[in-house]
Amino acid sequence: MPTAASAAPAAPAAPAAPAAPSPTSADDAGRTGLGSASASGDVALSVEPTASRDAALSVSRAAVDDTDGVPREVVVLRGDSLWSIAARQLPPGSADADVATAVQRWYVANADVVGDDPDLIRPGQVLAAPSA
């Protein structure tokens, strides 16, 4: 006589979920982001190490002269503009007209670095503070 276990047909096995790509070497450890897939389905990671990103974020915005505490140069970071740089050098609550005047002074002092378009500054550029 058949038992209950042998009478019931076996349920089909559920398909296995694809394995998530894992780092292929010790050099890939700590990297994040998207990779690209080859025709065979292999995934190649193509991103920058997080240490490089963190180092870029820790760049000091201004080099300060020890004698009077006034910034002598500013390293442009992502998101900076001449307006934001000039405004940081003025007292809090400065009028827009004062900031606009300071922007012009920053541009004149750094036209050789900035180029023809004062609205286009790039991360990594080093701008000299205008003279007082």
Secondary structure in CASP SS format (residue, H / E / C, confidence):
PFRMAT SS
TARGET T0000
AUTHOR 0000-0000-0000
METHOD secondary structure of the structure
MODEL  1
M C 1.00
P C 1.00
T C 1.00
A H 1.00
A H 1.00
S H 1.00
A H 1.00
A C 1.00
P C 1.00
A C 1.00
A C 1.00
P C 1.00
A C 1.00
A C 1.00
P C 1.00
A C 1.00
A C 1.00
P C 1.00
A C 1.00
A C 1.00
P C 1.00
S C 1.00
P C 1.00
T C 1.00
S C 1.00
A H 1.00
D H 1.00
D H 1.00
A C 1.00
G C 1.00
R E 1.00
T C 1.00
G C 1.00
L C 1.00
G E 1.00
S E 1.00
A E 1.00
S C 1.00
A C 1.00
S C 1.00
G C 1.00
D C 1.00
V E 1.00
A E 1.00
L E 1.00
S C 1.00
V C 1.00
E C 1.00
P E 1.00
T H 1.00
A H 1.00
S H 1.00
R H 1.00
D H 1.00
A H 1.00
A H 1.00
L H 1.00
S C 1.00
V C 1.00
S C 1.00
R C 1.00
A E 1.00
A E 1.00
V E 1.00
D C 1.00
D C 1.00
T C 1.00
D C 1.00
G C 1.00
V C 1.00
P E 1.00
R E 1.00
E E 1.00
V E 1.00
V E 1.00
V C 1.00
L C 1.00
R C 1.00
G C 1.00
D C 1.00
S C 1.00
L H 1.00
W H 1.00
S H 1.00
I H 1.00
A H 1.00
A H 1.00
R H 1.00
Q C 1.00
L C 1.00
P C 1.00
P C 1.00
G C 1.00
S C 1.00
A C 1.00
D H 1.00
A H 1.00
D H 1.00
V H 1.00
A H 1.00
T H 1.00
A H 1.00
V H 1.00
Q H 1.00
R H 1.00
W H 1.00
Y H 1.00
V H 1.00
A H 1.00
N H 1.00
A H 1.00
D H 1.00
V H 1.00
V H 1.00
G C 1.00
D C 1.00
D C 1.00
P C 1.00
D C 1.00
L C 1.00
I C 1.00
R C 1.00
P C 1.00
G C 1.00
Q C 1.00
V E 1.00
L E 1.00
A E 1.00
A C 1.00
P C 1.00
S C 1.00
A C 1.00
END
